[in-house]
Amino acid sequence: MPAYLKGLAVQTYFSLTAEQTSTWEGLECALTDRFHPIESQQVHISTLQVKLHRPDEDLHQLRCKIARLVELAYPDDPLVILDCTARDFFIGALTPLML
């Protein structure tokens, strides 16, 4: 497995215990815990909730940023749900709330 990893991922692999690397499930769990902790999901959700279109940001950049944040915030959702969620956050970023 380490032959397929690069950078921090390969360093992390070599820091894992033999028990963590002995099964695919153990390895997946250890790497997921390291690179995508549950707390980061909430950070991405919060970022999406307050994301607004900046005047210096073109719509393509905004769409890409929102799509990436949605993937990070909801990693287990199916693609069709991710697309709908990204669409909703994109519309929300274009239409700020009036207070």
Buried (B, 14 or more C-beta within 10 A) or exposed (E): EEEEBEEEBBEBBEEBEEEBBEEEEBBEEBBEEBEEEEEEBEEBBEBBEEBEBEEEEEEEEBBEBBBEBBBBBBEEBEEEEBEEBBBEBBEBBEEEEEE
